[in-house]
């Protein structure tokens, strides 16, 4: 379908950012000419001067982000459009220049004597920046001189070579073989592989699994070297800055205590028996003598999809999220009515779904809506992101509005859990109920258990390399294969090829990122439970979290909403939810 065929009410209103390209060009020219911060160099030692610098930088950043937003949205309407590709390229150049022009500031502030830094942190003038300054103080011993920081900044691009090499191998040079599917020969791709894995044809799943991993097996030495290079990059930065470990470097960068990471891994390991039980139930339900790893994604209940129009799906989301109160519901309606959302799949449009929320503008959501249960949940998920951005931007100054990646998936998943629980409560259709329970269990399996397995792999692989052990295809595959067996248990036949699954995970090139998916769903399940059980008091606390931006550390913000990730009990709540769903599934 061409974009011109889509009704206006199903297109996002980019005019809310700039009226037209002419207005954009004018704003672009203005911000491009405002990147000189040299007058502030050498002056950042008093509250007054630091405030002037922060305000000047913020003014430019806010304008630049708005210019970026307009180009970004238009680009994603049709990624083939050379004009908006050019707009984005121009923006990225300006953003790079801004980074270079302001690179002196953090080293200059961090180099101040302890007493002067304390004075800045306690200054009422700098109240909007107190948390940021406290983080500078906490990382002071890891920040190098301005000259050294400039050198390190210049290493970012060449140090990204491992990630770029992986992406090229994974997307261009993998040479996946052909497979016969739906009556015709076609080249296997990541997307087609996923479709087949979720399908009901077991023989085709087995065939696709073998073909898929045979392609990775041919490149395994190169992929091992590429991943080892990525880990060595982490070790380089760890050593240069003086961190005790790569994990400490990653956690301190987000102001997350190591107890959170340890709690996650330890509790999931302790609760592995319930996952092993689910694997036994899955095997029994499917009726297999042997259940292979390529049998883990196919739904246990077929033909129970909710197939709703976009209008009906949105109404269902409104009902499911009613426990969040009238204000939240009104904002969901506002987002739909005032065209925050781009709904339909069209030729050239970016695939998938996302929400983007930039200070000074309402959020925007990209969908490619189809009549599936998954896409109904995607509406709830992306609007969760949007309203998180909305509340943080509304209630925080620019310096504190941008919530961290650590909490980014919480609000979206709270919405999914609330919607799912509403559907389970209101449906009398046993097939649908069973389908939804399976959906929920697999959500927890893939997001909590699987991402924790990934996190444990990353931690152990980095520890091996930090101890001087070279990473190669043999020890990485042995490590991963052992973890797979530990997490899924004896009910699964652990096909040998699964040992190299680590070699295809793109997130491993953003080290210590995956655990945040697991802590995110843990927090979301805990918060959604509290909202359902306690009502208004829990909703008020949750709104305080949504409005918190990055005003303090993310673990403290989640604690406000009732999810204390430093305590084992929080993780056990999510585990009990999984077990309750399994019990209900078996009962039906």
C-alpha positions, 0 to 999 in steps of 0.5 A, a space after each residue: 500500500 502506498 502512503 498516499 492511500 492511508 487516511 489522514 487519521 492513521 498518519 502521525 502529525 509531523 506538522 506538530 514539530 515543524 510546519 514544513 521543510 522550509 521551517 525546518 531549514 530555517 531552524 537547521 541553519 540557526 542551530 548549526 550556527 550556534 555551536 561555539 562554546 569556546 567562551 566557557 572553556 576554563 571558566 567552569 569553577 563556580 556555580 554561576 559559570 557552570 549554570 550559564 554553560 549548562 543553560 547555553 548547551 541545553 538551548 542548543 540541544 533542545 533545538 537540535 533534537 527538534 530538528 532531528 525529530 522532524 527529519 527522523 519521522 519523515 525518513 521513517 515514513 519512507 526510508 527510500 526517500 533521498 531528501 530525508 536521508 540527506 536531512 538525517 545525514 546533515 543532522 548527524 554531522 551537526 550532532 557530532 560537531 556539538 559533541 566535539 565542541 562540548 567535550 571539554 566540559 565534563 573533564 574540566 568539571 571533574 578535574 575540580 578539587 573535591 571541595 569545589 565539586 562539593 560546592 557545585 553539588 550543594 549549590 541551589 543555583 544548580 538544583 536542576 543538575 544536582 544528580 548529574 553533578 553527583 554522578 560526575 563526582 562519583 566517576 571523578 577518579 575514572 575521568 581522565 584529563 581533557 587531552 586524554 578524553 579527547 583521544 578516547 573520544 576519537 577511539 570510539 569510531 575505530 573501536 566500533 569495528 567489531 560491531 560493524 564487522 559482526 553486522 556485516 557478517 550477520 546481514 550481508 555475508 552470512 550466505 544463508 541457504 535456500 529452503 522450500 517454504 510455502 511451495 516455493 524455494 526462497 533464501 532463508 533470512 533472519 525474518 523467515 527463520 523466525 516465522 518458521 520457528 513460530 510455525 506449526 510445521 515441525 519438520 520445517 522447523 528442524 530443517 530451518 534450524 540446521 540450515 540456519 546454524 550451518 551458516 553460522 558454523 562456517 563463520 564460527 572462527 571469524 565470529 569468535 574473533 569478532 566477539 573476542 575483539 569486542 570484549 578486548 575493547 571493553 577491557 581496554 576501556 576498563 584498564 585505561 579508566 581504572 575500573 575493577 572489572 568490565 561489569 563494574 564499569 557498565 553498572 557504575 555508568 548507569 548508577 546500578 548497584 552490583 547487587 541488582 545484577 547478582 540478585 537477578 542471576 542468582 534468583 533465576 538460577 534458584 528458580 530454574 526448576 519451575 522453568 524445567 517444569 514448564 519445559 516438561 509441560 510444553 513437551 507433554 502438550 506438544 505430544 513429543 517423545 523428544 522436544 528439541 530447541 527448535 520446538 521452544 517457540 511454536 505456540 501451544 495453542 493454535 488458531 486462538 488469535 485475536 483478530 481486531 481492527 485497529 479501532 477495536 484493538 485500541 478500545 481493548 487497550 483502553 479497557 485493559 489499562 483502565 486500572 491506571 486511572 482517568 488521566 492515563 486513559 485520557 492521554 491514551 485517547 489524546 494520543 490517538 485523536 491528535 495523531 501521535 501514531 503512524 498506524 499502517 504498513 506502507 511501501 518503504 516505511 520502516 519496519 517494526 514499532 517504536 516510540 520516540 519522545 523528545 523534550 518540548 514535543 509530544 511523543 510519536 509512535 510508529 506501528 505497522 499494525 496487523 490484525 494479530 494478538 501480538 500487534 494489539 499488545 504492541 499498541 499497549 507497549 509503545 504507548 507505555 513508552 510514550 506516556 513514560 516520556 510524556 510524564 517525565 518531560 512534563 514534570 522534569 527540567 530538560 537536565 532530568 527528563 531523559 530516563 535511562 535505558 535501565 528503566 526504559 522497558 518498564 512502563 511498556 511492559 506494565 501495560 502489556 501485563 495489565 492488558 493480559 491480565 484484563 483479557 484473562 479475567 474477562 474471557 470465557 473462551 478456554 482456548 483464548 485463555 490457554 493461548 494467553 497463558 502460553 503467551 505470558 509464560 513465553 514472554 517471561 521465558 524469553 525476557 526474564 530467563 533467556 536474557 538472564 542466561 545471556 547476561 550470565 554468559 556475558 559476565 563469565 566470558 568477560 571474566 575469562 578474558 580479564 583473567 587472560 584466557 583467550 576467547 575462542 569458538 571452543 570455550 565460548 561454545 562450551 560455556 554457552 552450551 552448559 548454560 543452555 542445559 542449566 536453564 532449560 533442563 532435561 526435558 529439552 534435547 539440547 541439539 549440538 548446534 545451539 552451542 553457537 547461538 551466542 555467535 548470532 546475538 547482536 546485543 552482545 556487542 553492547 556489553 551488559 545490556 541484555 540484563 536490563 530486559 530481565 530486570 525490566 520485566 521483573 519490575 513491570 510484573 511486580 508493579 502491575 501486580 501492586 496496581 491491581 491489588 492496591 489500586 489508587 495508592 499504587 497508581 500514585 506511586 507509579 506516576 511518581 516513577 513515570 514522572 521521575 525521568 533521571 532525577 535520581 538513580 534508576 533503582 531508587 525510582 523503581 523502588 518508589 513504584 514498589 519494585 526494589 531490585 536490591 531485594 530477592 523478593 521482587 524477583 520472586 514475585 515475577 517467578 510466582 507469576 510464571 508458576 501461577 500461569 503454569 498452574 492455570 495452564 495445566 488446570 485448563 
